[in-house]
Amino acid sequence: MKKLLVINGPNLNFLGIREKGIYGTRTYQDLLDMIVRKGISCRAAIDVFQSNHEGAIIDRIQAAYFDGTQGIVINPGAYTHYSYAIRDALASVTMPKVEIHISNIMEREEFRHVSVTAPACDKQIYGHGLNGYLEAIDFILGQGTGEKSQTQCEADESRGTSRIAKPEEESAE
């Protein structure tokens, strides 16, 4: 069973609350539910981590190197545009990595057009809404481009696992 990590950066926990015209009305819990279902259907263990703190994100990326994680999906949020520290952490781990953005960052403010973290990733997906996460998971699992992401994996609800990690759980270890 493959083990993947999904990292969500600042303000992603406010999906469905903030800027609904840009990010939509689906909530962070909706995103978590989608990822859990994807993990189950793909027989993959998917750990989901969210933090509003740069250092916590870096710590989780580094921990992934040692805990058997085989791929990272990351939405760095605003850190995308200026966190060389997160970029360096991503570059330091040798596993497939996909940067994801819910909105089309190329059609937003000019400062959002630049990603300092994307060069440390194997792929960047933006503008596909929450489904971009499913495409990223498919890419890491080696199952194509994600165009059929909701039906890509056969359902086998007895084999997959997903764990939703909260920042306080990670710091307690």
N, C-alpha and C positions, 0 to 999 in steps of 0.2 A: 504494500500500500504506500503510495507516495505521500509525503508530508510537505504541505505548503504553508506559507505564512502570508496573510493579507495584513498590510499596515495602512492605517488611516491616520492622517495628520490632523492639524489644527482645524477645528470647527466642523469636521465631518460628522461628529456626534450630534450636530444640530441640523442634520438633513430633515426636511419637512417643516422646519421652523424658520430657517434663514433663507433669504433671497429665493423665494419660491419660483419667481419668474426665470431664474437661471438654473436652479437645481431641482425644481419640481416639488411635488407635494409628498412624494414617498419619503418615509422616515428612515432613520438609521436602523431601526429594528427591522424594517422591510428589507434593507440591504443585508443585514445579518441573516435573516431568514432565507434569502436567495442563496447566499453563500453556503449556508448549512445544507440546503437541498442539493446544491451542486456537489458538495463534498460527498454526500450520501450517494447520489447517482453515479458519481465517478469513482467511488470506492477510494476516496482520498481523505486523509486527515488534514483538515484546514484549520489553522489557528488564526483567529482574527484579533488584532491588537489596534487600539486607538489611543492616541495621546495628543495633547495640545502642547507638549514640551519636546523641544528638539533633542535634548540629551536622552530622554526616555526612548525616543525613536531610534537613536544611534545605539543605545544599549540593547534594544530588541534585535536590531540588524546583526550586531555582533554575536548575540546569544544564538541566533539562527545558525551561525557557522558551526557551533558546537553541539546543537541539539538534534541534528539529523534532518533539518529542513532541506528540502530539495529544490525549492523555488520560492521567490518572493514577488508578490503583487503589491505595489506601493502607490498610494495616492498621497503625496507629500503635502497637499494643500498649498498654502502660500509659501512654504519652505522650498517648493519647486524652483522658485525664481531667485533665491539667494543663499540657500544653505549648502555651502561647499563642504561643511562637516557631514551632512547626510550624504552628499555625493561621494565623499571619500569613504564613508562607511559602506555604501553600496559597492563601490569599486573594490573594496578589500575582501568581499566574500565571493567565492567562486561557485556560483549556481545561477540558473536562469532568473532574470529579473525583468519585470514589466512595470513601467510607470503608467498609471491610469488617471484620467481626469473625467469627471462626469460631464462637464461643459466643454464646449469647443474653445480651448484657450486661445486659439488663433483668431477668433472672432470677438474677443473681449478686449479689455484695455491693453495698450501696447506693452506695458511691463509684464503682462502674463504670456507674451509670445515667446519669451526666453525661458528655457528650462536648463538649469545647471545640473540637475540630477539625471536627465534623460541620457546623456552620454555614458553613464555608468550602468545603463540598463540595456537589455537586448531588444526591447521594443517599447514603443510609446503608443498608447491608445487614448484618444480624447474625443469628446463630443458624442459618445454613444450612450449617454445616460448610465444608469446602474448596470445595464447589460454589458458595458465595457469591462466590468469585473469578471463576468462569465467568460468573455472573450480572452481575457488575460489568463484565466485559469486554464482554459483550453489550450492556449499557446504553450504554457509551461508544461502541461501534461502531454504535449506533442500530438495533439489531436486536431491540428489544422488551425484555421484562422479564427474560428469562433462564430462563423456566420450562422451555424446551427446550434449555438451554445446551449439553448434550453433543452435540446433533445440529443445533444452530442453523446452523452454517456447513457448507458442503459441503467434503468432504475434497479437498484438492489439495496433496499433500505436496511438490510441486516449487516452490511459490510462497511459502509463509510462512517467516519466520525468527524465531527467538527467541534472545536472547543473555542468558545468566545472568551478571550483574555481581556481583562480590564487592567489598566495601569497599576492599580494597587496590588493585584495578584502578582504581577511581574516583579514589583519591588520587594515583595515578601519572600521571594525565593532566595 
